[in-house]
Amino acid sequence: MSEHRPGEKEVEVNRPADADARRAAAEDDAWLARPSSIRLLWRIFAVILVLSVAAQLLFKVKGYFGVDGWLGFGAAFGFLSCLVMVLFAKGLGYVLKRDDRYYRERDDD
């Protein structure tokens, strides 16, 4: 318990009353949920991408199929491969999707 000295203003701290409200407040303060952190991560990833493509200017890449020796081929191939995997997973989700009541017991008993 803190002591209150005469002449000082007492500051009331706003604290959530229940555990759910505290948990929700903590989730809002998550590092990866902040817009400033998201912008920082995008900038870091962009710098890493530029550096990895720029490294091809310093080191000769020997292509085995012709096209894989182009500047930035690895970055473009990696991005397009990731895009295809995400789209495939999205389509697979539509095919495998079940009704919301799929696992509930039948009502016809």
Secondary structure, 3 states (H helix, E strand, C coil): CCCCCCCCCCCCCCCCCCHHHHHHHHHHCCHHHCHHHHHHHHHHHHHHHHHHHHHHHHCCCCCCCCHHHCCCHHHHHHHHHHHHHHHHHHHHHHHHCCCCCCCCCCCCC
